[in-house]
Amino acid sequence: MATPEHLLQDWDEFEQGAILHSFVDGDPSNRAPENFHVNNSYNYQVADWRAEKPIFNEEFCIHCQFCWIYCPDTAIIAKDKKFGHVDYDHCKGCGICVEVCPTNPKSLLMFNETKKDEDCLNEWPEKESGKDD
C-alpha cells in the first residue's frame, strides 16, 4: 500500500529530532500517543519498497534484540524481551536486522518478497563448523 498523498512531504518539512515511540503494552495498534506528531513511520507504509523480506527462524534466535535495536523503522516487534515478529507494513527490506544478527546461522535471513515463508525456512543454511554462535 502506498503512502497517501496528504502524508507525503519534502525532507525539510519534517520535524527535526522526531522519534518513534515503542508499542504500548506490546500492542502494534498502540504505537504512539494519540497527540504524537503525524510525522512518524507508523503513519507510512513502506512495504511496497521491498524486494526482499526478512524471514525469522526461531530455532537459532538467542533473543539478543540486536535486530530490534538497529531496525530503522521499528519493524521488529518484540514482546517480553523476545523476538515476536516482523511488521511487514513498515519493513522496507533494508536487511540491517540480518546484518546485526550474531547467531550461526543467522536467525533472520533475507529472501525474495514473493517466496513463501515455509519455503524459505526449508532453505535455511546449516551451522557453519568452526564458527561460534
N, C-alpha and C positions, 0 to 999 in steps of 0.2 A: 504494500500500500504506500503510495507516495505521500509526501508531506503536503497538507492543504496549503493552497496559495496564500491564505491570510497569515500563515505562520512563517512563511519564507521571509528572511531578512538578509541584508548585507552583513558581512562580518563586523563592521564597525557600528552596527545598530544594537548589538547585544550588550547587555550589562556586563561591565568589567568585573572579574572576580566571581562570576557566577559559579555556584557549586551544585552538585546533585546530592540530595539527601537520600539516605538509605531508606529501605522499606520500613514501615512502622509495623511491628509485630509480624514480620515476615510476609506481609500481605502485598503482593505486587500491585494491587489496585490502590494501595495507600502509600505511594512512593514519596510524596512530598506534601507539606502542609497546604491547605486549600488556598491560602493567601500567598503562596510562593510565586515568584515571578514566572511568567509563561515561557521564558527562555531556558528551558532545560530539556534534556534529551528524552524525558518521558513523554513530552508532547510531540516528539518527532519519531516517526518510524523509519528506520534506515535499512530494513530487511531487503528492500529492492536494490541496494548497493552490492549485496553479497553475491559472489560467485562460488565461494566455498564456505562451509559452515563447520564450526567446531562440534565434534561428537565426543561425548563423555563415556568413559569405560570405568565403572565403579570398582572393578576388580583391582585396579592399580592405584587408585586415589588414596593419598595419605592425609587428606583434608588440611593441607598446609595453608590454604586460602590465598596462595600467590595469584591465582587466576582472578579471584575476586578483587584483590587489592589493585592489580595492574590494569584491569579492564577499563578502557577509557569511556565506556558507555554504560557502565553499571548493568551489563547484560548477564553477568554471572550472579545467580540468585543463591544465596547461602541461607541456611536455617540452622540454628543451634550450632554455629561454627563448623558446619559441614556443607560440602557442595550439595546444592539442591537440583538446579537445572540451568539451562541457558535460556534467557529470554530472547527468542529469535526475532521478536518485533523490533528489538533495539540493538541486536548484534549486527555489525556491519561486516563481519568476517575478516577482521584485521589480522587475526592469528596471534595476538600478543599473549593470550591465555595459554596457547600451546607452547610458545617460546619460553615462558617462565615456569612451566610445569617441570618439577625436578625428578619425577619418577622414571623408572626404567622397566618397560617402555612408558611413555607418557600416558597420563590418564585422559588427556584431551588431544585429539588429532584433527586436522583439517581434512575434509572430504568435499567432493563436488556437491553443490547445493541440491541437485536433483537425485542424489543417491539415497536409497532408503537406509534408515538408521541400522536396521538389523544386518544389512549387507556390509555396512561399514564395520560393525563390531566383528563380523566374521573374518574381515581382512586385517584385524589388529595384529601388529607385529609381535613376535616373541621377545622375551627378555634377552638383551644383548649380554653374552657372557663376558665376564671380566669387568663389568661396569657396576658401580654401586647404585643402590636405589635412591 
